[in-house]
Amino acid sequence: MMRLDASAWLNGAAPATDGKVVAVHAFQMLCPGCVAHGIPQAMKMQQVFPELVVTGLHSVFEHHDVMTPQALEVFIHEYRLPFPVAVDRLVPGSPVPATMQHYALRGTPSLLLFDRGGRLRLNHFGSIDDMVLGGVIGRLLAEPPGSLAKDGAGACGAQPSDGAACDANGCARRG
């Protein structure tokens, strides 16, 4: 079942997700791939699929001192994000926040897609082609409530690690 361990919600309250297909875009403000690809794609998802619940997850695993909720509020305003953003809860003694650990996210941008039953159906790190993503979302939206995955779409695993390395495609945790 879908679980976001948020210390705060910015740009709106936690959205109602029961019986809905949900897209969670995990990002960091200082991640080039998030700014160039992930955030515009999340905004496009919301425009193209109005029945899809889109939410952001600010999941910081590096530069903790500068990526504060106050800086995130300014970022949300400047980039005109139209969806609510959860602030991933910091875990004492760990650079990797709670939701990122729970879903074994490899870095940012990451995309989580949940079906109407709250089951994780896609855990994708990095850029994903718009056409491929549209097909996956379309299939999830077409599934009747309560159906099980029949098309092989399932959660992708990821190995936890520490540190980070960023390039134009995103920021990956290093081991």
N, C-alpha and C positions, 0 to 999 in steps of 0.2 A: 504494500500500500504506500501511496505517496507520503513522503515525510520531509518537510523543510524545517530545519532547526534554526529559526530566525531569532536574532536578538532584537530586531526592530523591523518594521515595515515602513518604507518611504514611498511617496508618490501614490498613496492609497493604502487601504487595508488589505489584508490577505483575501484573495478572491475566493468565492464559493467554487468548489471543484467537484462536488458530489455529482456523479453521473456525467461528467464532462471529460472531453479529451483535453489534456493539459500539456503545454510546452513550457519547460523551465530553461531559460538561457542563463547559464553560469558565466560570469564575466568578472574582470577587474578593470578599473578605470585606466590603468597604465599598461594595459595589454594591447599591443598594436593590432593583432588579429581580431580582438573583440571590437575595437573601434572601427576598423576598416571593413570587417565582414559580419561578425556575429550580431552586433547591435542592429545594423541596418536590416539583417535578415530577420531578426526577431520582430522588428517593426513591420516588415513586409508580411510576415506570418499573420500578425494581428489584422492587417488590412485585408488580406486575401481570404482569410478564414475567420470571419467574425464569430462563428460558433466555437472556435478554439479559445481556450483560456491561456493567455500568454502572461508569464511572469518572469521577472529578472531575479537572479540570485547573485548578489555581490559576494563572491567567495575569495577572500584575500589569503594568499599563502606566502606573500612576500611584501616588502615595503609597508609593513603594518603601521608605522608611525605617520605616514603621509596619506594613507587611504582610509581616512576617518569617515564616520557617518556625515559629518558636516561637509567634507569635501565631496562626498557622494551626492548630497543634496544639490550642490552647485552643478555637478556633472549631469545629474538627471535633468535639471532645468536647462542647461546649455545645450544638451543633445536632444531636448524635447522628447524624452522617453514617454510614451503614452500608456505604459503598463506599470503596475505596482512592482516594487523591488524589495526583496527580502535581504536583510543583512545577515549573512551566514555567521552563526554564533562561534566566537573564538573558543578554543579548547585550551584551558590552562596547561602550560608546559609543552604545547604543540604548535608549530607554525601553520598546521593544516586545520581549517575550521570544521565544525561538526557535520554539516550536510555533505561537504566535500569528502570527508572520511566515510560517511555512511554509504555513499554511492560510488566510492573508490574512483572519484574523478581524477583524471591524469593531469589536468591543467585547465586553462581557459583559452579560448571559449570552449565550453562544453554545452551540449544540448541533451536534455532529458525529455522524453516523450512518454506520457502515461495514458493508458486507455481509459474508457469510461468507468472501469472497475478500480481504477487507481493503481493498476499494475504497470511497472516499468517495462516499456516495449522498445525503447531505444536509449542507449547511453553512448553518445558520440563526442569524441574529442576532436577539436580543430574544425576546419571549414568543411561544410557539406554542401554539395551542389543543390541549388534551388529546385531543380526539376526532380531530383531524387527525393529531397525532403518533401516537396509537394505531393509526390506519390505516396509516401509513407503516411503523411497526415491525412490525405484523402481516404486511404484504406482504413485508418483508425476511425475517422468520422463516419464512414459507411458501415462499420460494424454495429450490429444491434447491441444494445446494453446487455451486459451479462455474458456475452460470447467470449470464448477463449481464443487466444492467438492461433490461427490455422496457417498463417503465411510464413511462419518461421521468424517473424520479428520478435526479438527478445532482447534482454539486457546484455550488453557487451561488458565483459569484465575488464578491470584495470588493476594494475599493480601499484600500491602506494609507494611513494618515494619522498625524498626531502629536497629542498632547494628549488631553483627555478632557472629556466633559460627561455628567453623570449626572442621571437623573430616575427616577420610579417604575418605568419599564419596563426600565432598564438603564443601563449606562455605555458611551458611544460614544467612540471615538477621534476627535479633531478634526484637521482638516488645516490 
